[in-house]
Amino acid sequence: MSLLETKGLTRNYGGLRAVDGVDYTLSKGEIHALIGPNGAGKSTFVGMVSGRIPTSAGEVWFEGENITALPAHARIKKGMAYTFQITAVYARLSLFDNVALALGRRERPHVLAALDRVGLADRADQNAGDLAYGHQRLLEIAMGVAQAPRLLILDEPTQGLAESEIAGFNDLIRSLKGDTTILLIEHNMQVVMALADEITVLETGKILARGTPEEIHANAAVQNAYLGTG
């Protein structure tokens, strides 16, 4: 059974249709990448999936339940976690308190375990605002991981990470696979090709193509629209 399904998902902004009738399925345990040029509708799509952006039309189904009318906090309780394209950490709070807030309780071993998974356990008492931007991205992932979600949505997670940190990020995502289904929006194609089981390409709010990394890389329409090799 699909973990996530959208049916005719649409979002209009005035006369602009940012997402145009998208039918999409995501299988349990999969790492699925969502790619496309800027303005393709990727963040709007996952915003509707997570409940942070209302739909103009269509439905969102999660584990066989229609959750279209549920607000974001109710979707979190059902097992969704979402990291923003722009970091959403509490700058004046410690890393520990950021993760504890996301978790909803102050269980020190659980909080430290989440920080350890992203390599930040030794900075637990440091204020989040003092972190470099790339480390704030990792903290946000720790906040998502701490919730042990069924679905983890990552919006541009490697933005701001140094090249030396990307390999560690890839290892982290691979370690989550199976227990957690991952929907990844990412512009770094090396990361996408290294991690994704399957890729969906959005262009102007519609699905242009879907397939394995090899199939997407060989797709002429994708090359012309996005990869720049056509």
N, C-alpha and C positions, 0 to 999 in steps of 0.2 A: 504494500500500500504506500502511496505517496505520503510523505510527511507534510508537504506544502503544495497547494494548488491554487492558481488564480484563474478565474474565468472572465474573459472580456474586460480585464482591469483597465480602467480609463481615468485620466485626470486632465481636466481642462483648466486653463488659466485665462479667462476672458476668451479671446478668439484663438488662443494657442492650445493645441492638444499635446501636452507633454508626454503622456503615455496613452497609446491608442489601441485599446481592445486586446490586451496581452493575455494569451492563454499560456500558462507555464506550470510545469510540475517539477518537484524536487524530491528525489528518493531518499529514504533514511540512510544515514551513514555516509553520504556522498560529500565530496568537496566540489562545489559547483561555482564556477567563475562567471560573473556578468561583466562583459566588456562592451566598449563602444566609444565613439568620439565624445568630446565634451558637448553637453546639450542633448545627448541621446535619450535621456529620461531615466538613467540608472538609479540615481539617488531618489528621484520621485517615486519610482517603482518600489524600492525597498522601504521608503517612507510609508507607502500605503500598506505594504505587507506588515510592517511593524505597528501600524496604527497611529503613526505620528502625522500622517497626511490623510485627510479624508478622501474617499473615492468619489469621482463624478459618476461612475457606472462600474458594474462588474462586482465580482465576489472574491473573497479570500477564504480559503479553507485550510485548516490546520488539524492534522491527525483526524481527518474525516468530519470535522465540525466546521460549520459556517461561522467564521469569526468577524465577518465584515463590519458588524455594528459594534464590536468591542473596542474600548479605548486602549491605548498603548499599555497602561499599567496592568490591565486584565490579561493582555497577551503575554506580558512578562511572566505573570503567575502561571500561565499555561505552558511556559517553557521556551519563550523567545528571549534572546538577548541581542542588543543592537549597539554597535559602536559607531559614533558619528564621523562624518567626513572631516569635521573640525572638532578638535578635542573638547570633551565635555567633562573635565575633571574639576574638582573643587580645589582651587589653587591655594586657599588658606588652610586647608586641612592636610594632615599627614597622609602618606600613602596608605598606611594602615586604616585610617578612618575612611578614606575614599572607598576602599574595598569593603569595609564593614558596612558602610551605607548601602552599597550595591547588593550586598548579601542580606541585609536586613537584620543582622545580629553580629555581636562582637565575639565571635569564636576565634580566639587567637590562632590555634593550629590551622584552622581552615583558611583564615585570612593570609597567614604567612605562607601556606602551601600555594595559594593562588599567586602571590607575589613571587615566590620561588620559581614558578613555572615560566615566568617572563624575565627572570634574572634580576629582580628588584627587591628580594627579601632583605638584603643588607641595608636598604634605604627606607625601611618601613616607617621610621619615625621622622623622616624628612618631609617638609612641606611639598606638596605636589607642584606648587607654583615655582619651586626652585629647580625643577627638573628641566633638562633640555627637551625640546619639542618631541624628538623621537622617543625619549623615555616616557613622556606623557602619553604617547600613543600606546606604548607597551602597558602602562598602568591601566589605560582604558580597557585593553584586552583582558588584563587580570580581573578587572571589575566584571567583565562579562563571563569569564571562565569560572569565577567564584560561584556564580549562580547555577552551575552545572546544567546549562540549558540544553534542550533537545535541538534547538536551532540557534546557531550563532551567526549573526549577520555582521560582516566586517566591511565598512565603507572606507576604502583607500587606507588600509592599515599600515602599509609600508611607507606612506608619505612622511618624510622627515627622518626616516631611519638611515643610518650610515650603511654603506655597502657591507661593512664588517658585521652589522647587526641583522642583515637580511637572511643569512644562512641560519641563524638562531631562530628567527621568526618562522622560516620554513619548517624547521625541526619541531617547533611548538605546534604548528597547525597539523603536521602529520601525526603528532602524539595525541591530538584530540580526535582524530578521525575514527569513526566507528561509534564511539560513545556520543559524539556530537556531530550533527549534520551542519555543514558550513556553507554559507552563501557569501561569496567573496566578490566585492567590487574592487578592481585593481587595474591601474594603468601600467604597472611594471610587467611587461609581457614575459620576462624571464621567470618571475614569480608565478604568474598564471600557468605557464607551460610546465613548470616544475611541480605544481601542486594539484591542479584541477583534474578531476576525473572526467568532467564534461564542461563545456563552455557554451554560453548563450551570448550572442552578439545583438545588441540593440542599436538601431539607427532611427532617428526621428520618431522615437516612441514606439517603434514596432520591432518585432523579432526579425532580424535579417538572416540569421543562421544559428544552428545548434549542432554540436557534435563533440567528438573527442578533440584534444589539443591538436592531434595530427590532421584530423579532418578540417578543423578551423584554419589551421596554418596553410592548408592546400586549397582553401576555398577562394576562388577568384573574386567573388563579390565582396568578401571580407577584406581581401588584400586591397581592393580598390577603395573601399569605404573607410578602412581603419588602419590596416597594417602598413599601408604605404609601399607595398611591394608589387602592386599591379601596374 
